[in-house]
Amino acid sequence: MMPKHTQAFTLIEVLIALAIISIALTALLLVMSQSIQGTERVKNKTLSHLVAMQGLAMVQLKLTPVQKTRAKIEKITIFGNTWFWQAKRSATSLPNLQRIEITVSQHETGPFGDPLIGFGGL
């Protein structure tokens, strides 16, 4: 009696399949890494804006006095992260209204990011 021929993959076919799977998994890991980095960037941007809005409200409510001639740096901890915000006041064309510029950084010495602009009375 003759043995039946079983169909199986050759060694070359298996190696090619493994190479294709490894390339696909490498690409998937790269995409996941970029996604994680993007999520972290969006998280920091959101927290930065939240800190800036908090700083603007504190200046507008006069809880943190800011002189026109000097910027003031304050420290705040939010969601376990320490942030520093800087407030600057400047005059506007209206006598009783001042421009308030808030910038935020994760480091006390900066760099401070894009400003949040608001207005407040004297």
C-alpha positions as CSV (number, residue, x, y, z in Angstrom):
1,M,0.0,0.0,0.0
2,M,1.3,3.4,-0.9
3,P,1.4,6.2,1.6
4,K,-0.9,9.1,1.0
5,H,0.7,12.4,0.2
6,T,0.0,15.1,2.7
7,Q,0.1,18.6,1.6
8,A,2.3,20.8,3.8
9,F,4.1,24.1,3.5
10,T,7.7,24.1,2.4
11,L,10.3,25.7,4.5
12,I,10.6,28.7,2.1
13,E,6.8,29.3,2.2
14,V,6.9,29.3,6.1
15,L,9.9,31.7,6.1
16,I,8.2,34.1,3.6
17,A,5.0,34.1,5.7
18,L,7.1,34.8,8.9
19,A,8.8,37.7,7.1
20,I,5.5,39.2,6.0
21,I,4.1,38.9,9.5
22,S,7.2,40.5,11.1
23,I,7.0,43.4,8.7
24,A,3.3,43.9,9.5
25,L,3.8,43.7,13.2
26,T,6.7,46.2,13.0
27,A,4.5,48.7,11.1
28,L,1.7,48.1,13.7
29,L,4.1,48.9,16.6
30,L,5.3,52.1,14.8
31,V,1.7,53.3,14.3
32,M,0.9,52.5,18.0
33,S,3.9,54.4,19.1
34,Q,3.0,57.5,17.1
35,S,-0.6,57.2,18.4
36,I,0.7,57.2,22.0
37,Q,2.9,60.2,21.3
38,G,0.0,62.1,19.7
39,T,-2.2,61.3,22.7
40,E,0.4,62.6,25.1
41,R,0.8,65.8,23.1
42,V,-3.0,66.4,23.1
43,K,-3.1,65.7,26.8
44,N,-0.3,68.2,27.5
45,K,-2.0,70.8,25.3
46,T,-5.3,70.3,27.0
47,L,-3.8,70.6,30.5
48,S,-1.8,73.6,29.4
49,H,-4.9,75.4,28.2
50,L,-6.7,74.5,31.5
51,V,-3.8,76.0,33.5
52,A,-3.9,79.1,31.3
53,M,-7.6,79.6,31.8
54,Q,-7.2,79.1,35.6
55,G,-4.4,81.7,35.6
56,L,-6.5,84.2,33.6
57,A,-9.4,83.8,36.0
58,M,-7.2,84.3,39.0
59,V,-5.8,87.5,37.5
60,Q,-9.2,88.8,36.4
61,L,-10.6,88.1,39.9
62,K,-7.6,89.9,41.4
63,L,-6.6,86.8,43.4
64,T,-3.1,87.1,41.9
65,P,-2.0,90.7,41.5
66,V,0.1,91.4,38.4
67,Q,2.0,94.6,37.9
68,K,2.0,96.3,34.5
69,T,5.8,96.6,34.4
70,R,6.7,93.0,35.3
71,A,5.5,89.5,34.4
72,K,4.5,87.3,37.3
73,I,5.2,83.5,37.4
74,E,3.0,81.3,39.5
75,K,3.1,77.5,40.2
76,I,0.1,75.2,40.1
77,T,-0.2,71.4,40.4
78,I,-3.0,69.9,38.4
79,F,-3.7,66.1,38.0
80,G,-0.4,65.3,39.6
81,N,1.6,67.5,37.2
82,T,3.4,70.8,38.2
83,W,2.9,73.6,35.8
84,F,4.1,77.2,35.7
85,W,2.1,80.1,34.3
86,Q,3.3,83.6,33.5
87,A,1.0,86.6,33.5
88,K,1.7,89.9,31.8
89,R,-0.5,93.0,31.8
90,S,-0.5,95.7,29.2
91,A,-2.6,98.8,28.4
92,T,-5.3,98.9,25.8
93,S,-6.9,101.8,24.0
94,L,-9.6,101.9,26.6
95,P,-8.5,103.5,29.9
96,N,-10.2,101.0,32.3
97,L,-9.4,97.9,30.4
98,Q,-6.1,96.0,30.3
99,R,-4.9,93.1,28.2
100,I,-3.8,90.0,30.1
101,E,-1.5,87.5,28.5
102,I,-1.0,84.1,30.1
103,T,1.6,81.7,29.0
104,V,2.3,78.2,30.4
105,S,5.3,75.9,30.8
106,Q,6.1,72.7,32.6
107,H,9.4,74.2,33.7
108,E,9.8,77.4,35.8
109,T,12.4,78.8,33.4
110,G,10.3,78.1,30.3
111,P,9.9,77.9,27.4
112,F,6.5,79.3,27.8
113,G,4.0,78.3,25.1
114,D,1.4,80.1,23.0
115,P,-0.4,82.8,25.0
116,L,-4.0,82.9,26.1
117,I,-5.2,86.5,25.8
118,G,-7.9,87.9,28.0
119,F,-9.0,91.3,29.3
120,G,-9.6,92.7,32.7
121,G,-10.5,95.9,34.5
122,L,-8.2,98.0,36.6
